[in-house]
Amino acid sequence: MTLHQKNNEGLNNQLIKSCVSNNYLYKFKKIKFYTSIDFIIFSIKYDYNLLLKILTEIMVKSSSPTFYKTPSSLVKVYNFTFNNRMYKIKYIHFFKGNYIWLRIDDPDALLLQHFSNLLHPIQHHVAMLECTVDFYGPNIHTLYSALKSKYVLSHSSRSKPLNLNYDDTEYAGNPRSTKSKALRLYKKEDDNGNIKYARLEIVYKRNWLKNKKIISIRDVLKMDCDTVYQPLKFKIFNHHRFIKNYVRRMEKGIFVCKANILEVLETIDKLTRMKNISSVDKFAKCFISYSCCETHLFETAFKALLTGKLFLNGKIFEMPSEFLFDDF
């Protein structure tokens, strides 16, 4: 069964299973595999009539387009109806090079299959694919801040972590300049300025798709979760940097022993009770402290973040509410 045949719940379970096997454990609330897709159609002379027929079908089923010109192209934006659903298609005809660029926003697998059938006889290739993951929850501000941390999220589009500033959008690899892939992290707020959800948007460009032998729309429909989300890593812990055989000195003079995870949690709990530290700092220190623990205890520790209770050696340790992914 291919990815596009699975529903969101199936995607969620598949991703969790995949990530746990790689010592990563995280959970998504909403997954969009096809946020938008760009593909280029080469209007070669011998199939030009067929190309016109395809484009005519798109235009007949569309509302009157809005259009504008640039020095190098003509751009038309259509509201395209297919299978009782409205899609937005951007049609760009470049004056030089004799090719057409189409962008479809938020397509589903049925529409992509339709275009795959239409374009099968015509030379075309996928130029860009965007996939998004949305995170929800009452503590989403804490999670969003944690995602920006170098201790939590990494991406292979560049060696450095996401910038630790507080702009609305964070980049790991600029989608405009990279020829391979990029990552966007940004927040969506309500009218009161509260974060509704955090979104990770993975952008795959032509070089990456070509290296993965993803050329046509038909190839896109065969992609699976491991291919799409492989560059996305949640570095909750890291063997080489954090797991040491000695007591590690943390920020502000905190000492944490790696041998006993219960001692780690008790140390954090005592510290946060003694000092007025924000929940974001608590969250970061909690993850950093887990990084110093034995690897086989990691999943137990992270489940404690999800459930609020840690069961260890017959004892139940209640996690402070600031550490939890409520309703996650």
C-alpha positions as CSV (number, residue, x, y, z in Angstrom):
1,M,0.0,0.0,0.0
2,T,1.5,3.3,-1.0
3,L,1.5,6.4,1.1
4,H,-1.3,8.3,-0.6
5,Q,-3.7,5.4,0.1
6,K,-3.3,5.8,3.9
7,N,-5.3,8.2,6.0
8,N,-3.8,10.6,8.5
9,E,-4.1,8.1,11.3
10,G,-2.2,5.5,9.3
11,L,0.5,8.1,8.5
12,N,0.8,9.1,12.1
13,N,1.3,5.5,13.2
14,Q,3.7,4.7,10.4
15,L,5.8,7.8,11.3
16,I,5.9,7.0,15.0
17,K,6.9,3.4,14.3
18,S,9.6,4.5,11.9
19,C,11.0,7.1,14.3
20,V,10.9,4.9,17.4
21,S,13.0,2.3,15.5
22,N,15.7,5.1,15.1
23,N,15.6,6.1,18.8
24,Y,13.3,9.0,18.0
25,L,9.9,9.3,19.5
26,Y,7.5,12.1,18.5
27,K,3.9,12.5,17.5
28,F,2.2,14.6,14.9
29,K,-1.4,15.9,15.0
30,K,-1.8,16.8,11.3
31,I,0.1,15.6,8.3
32,K,-0.1,16.9,4.8
33,F,2.0,14.9,2.4
34,Y,1.3,17.1,-0.6
35,T,1.1,20.7,0.4
36,S,2.0,22.0,-3.0
37,I,3.8,20.5,-6.0
38,D,5.5,22.2,-8.9
39,F,6.2,20.5,-12.2
40,I,7.6,21.5,-15.5
41,I,6.0,20.5,-18.9
42,F,8.3,20.7,-21.9
43,S,6.2,21.7,-24.9
44,I,8.2,19.8,-27.5
45,K,7.0,20.3,-31.1
46,Y,5.8,16.8,-31.7
47,D,3.5,16.7,-28.7
48,Y,2.4,20.3,-28.7
49,N,-1.1,19.6,-29.8
50,L,-1.6,17.1,-27.0
51,L,-0.2,19.6,-24.5
52,L,-2.7,22.2,-25.8
53,K,-5.5,19.6,-25.3
54,I,-4.5,19.0,-21.7
55,L,-4.2,22.7,-20.9
56,T,-7.6,23.3,-22.5
57,E,-9.2,20.7,-20.3
58,I,-7.7,22.5,-17.2
59,M,-9.0,25.9,-18.4
60,V,-12.5,24.6,-19.3
61,K,-13.0,23.3,-15.8
62,S,-11.6,26.5,-14.2
63,S,-13.0,29.9,-13.4
64,S,-11.8,32.9,-15.2
65,P,-8.1,33.3,-14.3
66,T,-6.3,36.2,-12.9
67,F,-3.1,36.8,-14.8
68,Y,-0.1,39.1,-14.9
69,K,3.1,39.4,-16.9
70,T,6.7,39.4,-15.8
71,P,9.6,40.3,-18.1
72,S,10.2,36.6,-18.7
73,S,6.8,34.9,-18.4
74,L,3.0,35.1,-18.4
75,V,1.4,33.9,-15.2
76,K,-2.2,32.8,-14.9
77,V,-3.9,31.6,-11.7
78,Y,-6.9,29.3,-12.1
79,N,-9.4,28.0,-9.6
80,F,-9.7,24.4,-10.9
81,T,-12.6,22.1,-9.9
82,F,-12.0,18.4,-9.7
83,N,-14.0,15.7,-7.9
84,N,-16.2,18.3,-6.2
85,R,-13.2,20.1,-4.8
86,M,-11.6,23.4,-5.6
87,Y,-7.9,23.7,-6.3
88,K,-5.6,26.6,-7.1
89,I,-3.3,26.1,-10.1
90,K,-0.7,28.6,-11.1
91,Y,0.2,28.4,-14.8
92,I,3.5,30.0,-15.9
93,H,4.5,30.2,-19.5
94,F,8.1,31.2,-20.0
95,F,8.8,33.1,-23.2
96,K,12.3,31.6,-23.6
97,G,13.0,27.9,-23.2
98,N,9.6,26.8,-24.6
99,Y,8.3,25.2,-21.4
100,I,5.4,25.6,-19.0
101,W,5.5,25.5,-15.2
102,L,2.5,24.4,-13.2
103,R,2.0,24.8,-9.4
104,I,-0.8,23.0,-7.7
105,D,-1.6,24.0,-4.1
106,D,-2.8,21.3,-1.6
107,P,-3.5,18.6,-4.2
108,D,-4.7,15.2,-3.1
109,A,-3.7,11.8,-4.6
110,L,-6.7,11.6,-6.9
111,L,-5.8,14.9,-8.6
112,L,-2.2,14.0,-8.9
113,Q,-3.2,10.7,-10.4
114,H,-5.4,12.5,-12.9
115,F,-2.5,14.8,-13.9
116,S,-0.2,11.8,-14.1
117,N,-2.5,10.1,-16.6
118,L,-2.8,13.3,-18.6
119,L,0.9,14.0,-18.8
120,H,2.1,10.5,-19.1
121,P,2.8,10.8,-22.9
122,I,4.5,14.2,-22.4
123,Q,8.0,14.9,-21.2
124,H,7.7,16.6,-17.8
125,H,9.5,16.5,-14.4
126,V,8.7,17.5,-10.9
127,A,10.5,20.6,-9.9
128,M,9.5,21.0,-6.2
129,L,7.5,19.2,-3.6
130,E,6.4,20.6,-0.2
131,C,5.3,18.5,2.7
132,T,4.1,19.9,6.0
133,V,3.6,18.7,9.6
134,D,1.5,20.6,12.0
135,F,1.9,20.4,15.8
136,Y,-1.1,21.2,18.1
137,G,-1.6,21.2,21.9
138,P,-2.1,23.5,24.9
139,N,1.6,23.8,25.5
140,I,2.4,24.6,21.8
141,H,4.4,27.7,22.7
142,T,6.8,25.6,24.7
143,L,7.0,23.0,22.0
144,Y,7.5,25.7,19.3
145,S,10.4,27.2,21.3
146,A,11.9,23.7,21.8
147,L,11.7,23.0,18.1
148,K,13.9,26.0,17.5
149,S,16.5,24.6,19.9
150,K,19.6,23.0,18.6
151,Y,19.0,20.2,21.1
152,V,15.7,19.1,19.6
153,L,15.5,19.6,15.8
154,S,18.0,19.2,13.1
155,H,17.8,18.9,9.3
156,S,20.3,17.8,6.7
157,S,19.7,20.8,4.5
158,R,22.6,22.4,6.3
159,S,25.1,21.5,9.1
160,K,24.0,24.2,11.5
161,P,20.8,24.1,13.5
162,L,17.9,26.5,13.1
163,N,18.7,30.0,14.2
164,L,17.8,30.7,17.8
165,N,16.1,34.0,17.2
166,Y,12.4,34.7,17.6
167,D,11.4,35.7,14.0
168,D,8.1,34.3,12.7
169,T,9.9,31.9,10.3
170,E,13.0,29.8,10.8
171,Y,15.0,28.4,8.0
172,A,17.5,25.5,7.7
173,G,18.6,26.1,4.1
174,N,17.0,28.9,2.2
175,P,14.3,27.5,-0.2
176,R,15.1,30.2,-2.7
177,S,18.8,29.6,-2.9
178,T,19.1,25.8,-2.3
179,K,18.9,23.4,-5.2
180,S,18.3,20.4,-3.0
181,K,16.0,20.7,0.1
182,A,15.1,23.1,2.8
183,L,13.1,23.3,6.0
184,R,10.8,26.0,7.3
185,L,9.5,26.3,10.8
186,Y,6.9,28.9,11.6
187,K,4.0,29.5,13.9
188,K,0.3,30.3,13.2
189,E,-1.3,32.7,15.7
190,D,-4.8,33.7,16.5
191,D,-6.1,37.3,16.8
192,N,-4.9,37.5,20.4
193,G,-1.3,36.6,19.4
194,N,-1.5,33.1,20.9
195,I,0.1,30.3,18.9
196,K,-2.5,28.0,17.4
197,Y,-0.1,25.5,16.0
198,A,3.5,25.1,14.9
199,R,4.3,24.0,11.3
200,L,7.3,22.3,9.9
201,E,7.4,22.6,6.1
202,I,9.9,20.5,4.2
203,V,10.8,21.7,0.7
204,Y,12.3,19.3,-1.7
205,K,13.9,20.8,-4.9
206,R,15.0,19.4,-8.2
207,N,18.4,18.0,-7.3
208,W,17.1,16.0,-4.3
209,L,14.2,14.7,-6.3
210,K,16.5,13.7,-9.2
211,N,18.9,11.9,-6.9
212,K,16.0,9.9,-5.5
213,K,14.8,9.1,-9.0
214,I,11.6,11.0,-8.5
215,I,11.1,12.5,-11.9
216,S,7.4,12.3,-12.8
217,I,4.2,12.7,-10.9
218,R,3.8,9.0,-11.0
219,D,7.1,8.7,-9.1
220,V,5.8,11.1,-6.4
221,L,2.7,8.9,-5.8
222,K,5.1,6.0,-5.0
223,M,7.0,7.9,-2.3
224,D,6.7,6.6,1.2
225,C,7.1,8.2,4.7
226,D,10.7,7.1,5.1
227,T,11.7,8.9,1.9
228,V,9.9,12.1,2.8
229,Y,10.8,12.5,6.4
230,Q,14.3,11.0,6.5
231,P,16.1,14.3,6.6
232,L,14.0,15.4,9.6
233,K,15.7,14.5,12.8
234,F,14.6,15.2,16.4
235,K,17.9,15.2,18.3
236,I,16.4,14.7,21.7
237,F,19.7,13.0,22.6
238,N,22.9,12.5,20.8
239,H,25.4,9.7,21.4
240,H,28.5,11.5,20.5
241,R,27.9,14.8,22.4
242,F,25.9,14.1,25.5
243,I,26.2,10.5,26.7
244,K,29.4,10.5,28.8
245,N,30.8,8.4,31.5
246,Y,31.0,11.1,34.1
247,V,28.8,13.7,35.8
248,R,28.2,16.5,33.3
249,R,28.1,20.1,34.4
250,M,25.0,21.9,33.0
251,E,24.2,25.5,32.7
252,K,24.0,27.6,35.8
253,G,25.9,25.1,37.8
254,I,23.5,22.2,37.5
255,F,25.1,18.7,37.9
256,V,23.2,15.7,36.5
257,C,24.2,12.1,36.9
258,K,23.6,9.9,33.8
259,A,23.3,6.6,35.7
260,N,19.8,7.1,37.3
261,I,17.0,8.8,35.5
262,L,15.0,9.2,38.7
263,E,17.8,11.3,40.1
264,V,17.8,13.4,37.0
265,L,14.1,14.2,37.3
266,E,14.4,14.9,41.0
267,T,17.3,17.2,40.4
268,I,15.3,19.2,37.8
269,D,12.3,19.2,40.1
270,K,14.3,20.6,43.0
271,L,16.0,23.2,40.8
272,T,12.7,24.5,39.4
273,R,11.1,24.7,42.8
274,M,14.0,26.7,44.2
275,K,14.4,29.1,41.3
276,N,12.0,31.0,39.2
277,I,12.7,29.5,35.7
278,S,10.4,29.8,32.8
279,S,8.7,26.7,31.4
280,V,10.7,26.9,28.2
281,D,14.0,26.8,30.2
282,K,12.6,23.9,32.2
283,F,11.7,22.1,29.0
284,A,15.2,22.6,27.5
285,K,17.0,21.5,30.7
286,C,14.7,18.5,30.9
287,F,15.7,17.3,27.5
288,I,19.4,18.1,28.0
289,S,19.3,16.1,31.2
290,Y,17.7,13.2,29.5
291,S,20.5,13.4,27.0
292,C,22.9,12.4,29.8
293,C,20.9,9.3,30.7
294,E,21.5,5.7,29.5
295,T,20.1,5.2,26.0
296,H,17.8,2.4,26.9
297,L,16.0,4.7,29.4
298,F,15.3,7.4,26.8
299,E,12.0,6.1,25.5
300,T,10.7,5.6,29.1
301,A,11.7,9.2,29.8
302,F,10.0,10.7,26.8
303,K,6.8,8.7,27.4
304,A,6.8,10.4,30.8
305,L,6.6,13.7,29.0
306,L,3.6,12.5,27.1
307,T,1.7,10.9,29.9
308,G,2.9,12.9,32.9
309,K,4.0,9.9,34.9
310,L,7.2,8.0,35.0
311,F,7.1,4.4,36.2
312,L,10.6,3.2,37.2
313,N,11.7,0.6,39.7
314,G,8.2,0.3,41.2
315,K,8.0,4.1,41.8
316,I,5.7,6.6,40.2
317,F,7.2,10.0,39.6
318,E,4.8,12.8,38.7
319,M,6.1,15.2,36.1
320,P,5.7,19.0,36.5
321,S,2.9,20.1,34.2
322,E,5.2,22.5,32.4
323,F,7.1,19.5,31.0
324,L,4.1,17.9,29.4
325,F,2.8,17.7,25.8
326,D,-0.8,18.0,27.0
327,D,-3.3,16.4,24.6
328,F,-0.5,15.4,22.3
